[in-house]
């Protein structure tokens, strides 16, 4: 079994929509956690929200198929995203992916399956006969900004003298 994502991008917003449209793609089946939302957050970042808006404006259909089994969570995500969310999907099994195709009324070859997990999202999409797009886990990018904040916080612990290049605890001569 070889996994060959059609495209590999760092972040969902890096997906070239015009290119996909020109290749006959008319819809997306998105993974949820770590693809369009940070895991368990149910929070949609502004950049992803405006990219999804563009997806809709260009005429693509969009749906989420998630392996997340918690119905309360996937129902909440549905409201936040304003698009259908199928939870407890058991990807790479195809049953939920076929259901998604029925809902968005598209054929496998008209769809790109987008996700961060090769063995669930990409394998499932490949078995479906769809184009597949592998993204880096969203948290990988968000960690960068968290690290930046932590670095700033860490600086608060540095003694002001040290920040000015003065050693506050000079080694005393014996
Ligand atoms: Mg995921």
Boltz pocket constraint, residues with backbone or C-beta under 6 A from the ligand:
constraints:
  - pocket:
      binder: B
      contacts: [[A, 31], [A, 32], [A, 33], [A, 34], [A, 35], [A, 115], [A, 116], [A, 117]]
      max_distance: 6.0
